Amino acid sequence: MVELVIFGIAFPLLAWLATIRARLLTIRVHPTGSFKLGEAL
């Protein structure tokens, strides 16, 4: 049961957070790329 919670909730959540962080870093590195800002939204 614990494994189900870890693999079913924790991993997708970590993947989602990593995706958001990567998009925010991309915006910071390329502040002039308005098209990348659109992708993050």
Helices and strands as residue ranges (DSSP letters): H 2-5, I 6-10, H 11-29, H 34-40
